[in-house]
Amino acid sequence: MSWPFVFSTPNLSIREAMVTDILLGKNDNVEGVCTFFGMNFYAPAVILTTGTFMSGKIWVGRTSMPAGRAGESASHGLTENLQRLGFESDRLKTGTPARVDCRTVDFSVLEPQLGDEEVSWFSFDPDFHIEKEQMCCYLTRTTKSTHQLIKDNLHETPTYGGWVEAKGPRYCPSIEDKIVRFQDKESHQIFLEPEGRTVPELYVQGFSTGLPERLQLPLLRTLPGLENCSMLRPAYAVEYDYLPAHQCSRSLMTKKIDGLFFSGQINGTTGYEEAAAQV
Ligand SMILES: Cc1cc2nc3c(=O)[nH]c(=O)nc-3n(C[C@H](O)[C@H](O)[C@H](O)COP(=O)(O)OP(=O)(O)OC[C@H]3O[C@@H](n4cnc5c(N)ncnc54)[C@H](O)[C@@H]3O)c2cc1C
């Protein structure tokens, strides 16, 4: 059996807990962290990589719950501690589209989108190059009915309804944003991407929305090929705390506290690649 990478890394101890406080030494340098249940862990350097979890809240229409991602607890207390230490924080919002059962999609009317013939790798290290047959994605497009349904129900989304004010981390818009901002466009392309080889889930790329769940299936069914689809999971929006990156030097160490680093989406980036590139 092969363990996940971090568990099979020599000299690395793993402890899973919610960090709520940064411990400081005599010179106001970092000394470690304190967890929610009051355990202290000491270290000469601390790297915070909190992603979308600090005071994270997910939204489907008007309904919300504290979470960093669906099914994963938000982290609480750390933002307030960082603020007390003099850091500036702000709020961002991102989202994820619905997942659809591929067995309910009519692929015969969709344009196949094959992967690259020559695969290029994110890592230069050949140990991380995984040779696997690529799976096919498919292209569909929004229709007049998609646009109409969204325009008729904009007031039901967290952003246009006015109950979430956080902005997006970069240009990564929901489908309602695209329809409002590009009113002259009759259609937007939407990619259907398999989530894996052993699950029937399709990721509806380009179709994230904050609409309530009751409107999401009718919305998906306005897309060619998805007229009879079934939805496995609804799309949702998530808002969370981040720390504007001007508070870090180029090494990602904070300018205020020696030995304290921020890395990944906590710095206001979005996407797996941007987070990985900050390692
Ligand atoms: C719903 C959703 C959909 C996304 N879809 C895409 C996508 O399709 N493509 C894409 O490129 N990117 C996507 N992203 C963004 C991508 O997930 C992130 O950019 C990337 O995972 C950030 O990596 P990270 O290491 O900074 O944080 P994360 O991967 O978010 O990890 C943060 C970790 O820190 C832990 N944590 C947080 N606070 C504490 C604390 N106080 N104490 C202890 N542990 C804590 C969390 O439990 C979590 O395990 C999506 C994000 C979300 C929320």
Ligand as a Chemical Component Dictionary entry (heavy atoms), coordinates in Angstrom:
data_LIG
# 
_chem_comp.id                   LIG 
_chem_comp.type                 NON-POLYMER 
_chem_comp.pdbx_formal_charge   0 
_chem_comp.three_letter_code    LIG 
# 
loop_
_chem_comp_atom.comp_id 
_chem_comp_atom.atom_id 
_chem_comp_atom.alt_atom_id 
_chem_comp_atom.type_symbol 
_chem_comp_atom.charge 
_chem_comp_atom.model_Cartn_x 
_chem_comp_atom.model_Cartn_y 
_chem_comp_atom.model_Cartn_z 
_chem_comp_atom.pdbx_ordinal 
LIG C1  C1  C 0 -15.800 25.306 -4.034  1  
LIG C2  C2  C 0 -14.458 25.503 -4.680  2  
LIG C3  C3  C 0 -14.230 25.100 -5.980  3  
LIG C4  C4  C 0 -12.977 25.275 -6.570  4  
LIG N1  N1  N 0 -12.795 24.870 -7.872  5  
LIG C5  C5  C 0 -11.590 25.010 -8.423  6  
LIG C6  C6  C 0 -11.340 24.568 -9.749  7  
LIG O1  O1  O 0 -12.219 24.028 -10.412 8  
LIG N2  N2  N 0 -10.115 24.755 -10.288 9  
LIG C7  C7  C 0 -9.123  25.341 -9.572  10 
LIG O2  O2  O 0 -8.010  25.475 -10.102 11 
LIG N3  N3  N 0 -9.321  25.763 -8.317  12 
LIG C8  C8  C 0 -10.523 25.613 -7.729  13 
LIG N4  N4  N 0 -10.727 26.058 -6.458  14 
LIG C9  C9  C 0 -9.656  26.738 -5.774  15 
LIG C10 C10 C 0 -8.653  25.754 -5.197  16 
LIG O3  O3  O 0 -9.346  24.779 -4.441  17 
LIG C11 C11 C 0 -7.757  26.562 -4.301  18 
LIG O4  O4  O 0 -7.199  27.655 -5.015  19 
LIG C12 C12 C 0 -6.597  25.749 -3.765  20 
LIG O5  O5  O 0 -7.063  24.528 -3.211  21 
LIG C13 C13 C 0 -5.950  26.581 -2.689  22 
LIG O6  O6  O 0 -4.961  25.818 -2.072  23 
LIG P1  P1  P 0 -4.510  26.187 -0.616  24 
LIG O7  O7  O 0 -3.446  25.184 -0.285  25 
LIG O8  O8  O 0 -4.220  27.631 -0.519  26 
LIG O9  O9  O 0 -5.789  25.920 0.321   27 
LIG P2  P2  P 0 -6.833  24.719 0.389   28 
LIG O10 O10 O 0 -6.560  23.674 -0.631  29 
LIG O11 O11 O 0 -8.174  25.361 0.424   30 
LIG O12 O12 O 0 -6.504  24.070 1.797   31 
LIG C14 C14 C 0 -6.661  24.800 2.985   32 
LIG C15 C15 C 0 -6.529  23.795 4.131   33 
LIG O13 O13 O 0 -6.258  24.523 5.321   34 
LIG C16 C16 C 0 -7.066  23.991 6.355   35 
LIG N5  N5  N 0 -7.282  25.068 7.329   36 
LIG C17 C17 C 0 -7.848  26.284 7.106   37 
LIG N6  N6  N 0 -7.831  27.015 8.219   38 
LIG C18 C18 C 0 -7.224  26.252 9.177   39 
LIG C19 C19 C 0 -6.920  26.455 10.552  40 
LIG N7  N7  N 0 -7.211  27.595 11.174  41 
LIG N8  N8  N 0 -6.302  25.448 11.232  42 
LIG C20 C20 C 0 -5.969  24.273 10.604  43 
LIG N9  N9  N 0 -6.250  24.035 9.304   44 
LIG C21 C21 C 0 -6.874  25.010 8.603   45 
LIG C22 C22 C 0 -8.346  23.554 5.672   46 
LIG O14 O14 O 0 -9.039  22.593 6.452   47 
LIG C23 C23 C 0 -7.795  22.984 4.368   48 
LIG O15 O15 O 0 -7.455  21.629 4.524   49 
LIG C24 C24 C 0 -11.962 25.884 -5.841  50 
LIG C25 C25 C 0 -12.176 26.296 -4.529  51 
LIG C26 C26 C 0 -13.424 26.100 -3.943  52 
LIG C27 C27 C 0 -13.661 26.547 -2.531  53 
# 
loop_
_chem_comp_bond.comp_id 
_chem_comp_bond.atom_id_1 
_chem_comp_bond.atom_id_2 
_chem_comp_bond.value_order 
_chem_comp_bond.pdbx_ordinal 
LIG C1  C2  SING 1  
LIG C2  C3  SING 2  
LIG C2  C26 DOUB 3  
LIG C3  C4  DOUB 4  
LIG C4  N1  SING 5  
LIG C4  C24 SING 6  
LIG N1  C5  DOUB 7  
LIG C5  C6  SING 8  
LIG C5  C8  SING 9  
LIG C6  O1  DOUB 10 
LIG C6  N2  SING 11 
LIG N2  C7  SING 12 
LIG C7  O2  DOUB 13 
LIG C7  N3  SING 14 
LIG N3  C8  DOUB 15 
LIG C8  N4  SING 16 
LIG N4  C9  SING 17 
LIG N4  C24 SING 18 
LIG C9  C10 SING 19 
LIG C10 O3  SING 20 
LIG C10 C11 SING 21 
LIG C11 O4  SING 22 
LIG C11 C12 SING 23 
LIG C12 O5  SING 24 
LIG C12 C13 SING 25 
LIG C13 O6  SING 26 
LIG O6  P1  SING 27 
LIG P1  O7  DOUB 28 
LIG P1  O8  SING 29 
LIG P1  O9  SING 30 
LIG O9  P2  SING 31 
LIG P2  O10 DOUB 32 
LIG P2  O11 SING 33 
LIG P2  O12 SING 34 
LIG O12 C14 SING 35 
LIG C14 C15 SING 36 
LIG C15 O13 SING 37 
LIG C15 C23 SING 38 
LIG O13 C16 SING 39 
LIG C16 N5  SING 40 
LIG C16 C22 SING 41 
LIG N5  C17 SING 42 
LIG N5  C21 SING 43 
LIG C17 N6  DOUB 44 
LIG N6  C18 SING 45 
LIG C18 C19 SING 46 
LIG C18 C21 DOUB 47 
LIG C19 N7  SING 48 
LIG C19 N8  DOUB 49 
LIG N8  C20 SING 50 
LIG C20 N9  DOUB 51 
LIG N9  C21 SING 52 
LIG C22 O14 SING 53 
LIG C22 C23 SING 54 
LIG C23 O15 SING 55 
LIG C24 C25 DOUB 56 
LIG C25 C26 SING 57 
LIG C26 C27 SING 58 
# 
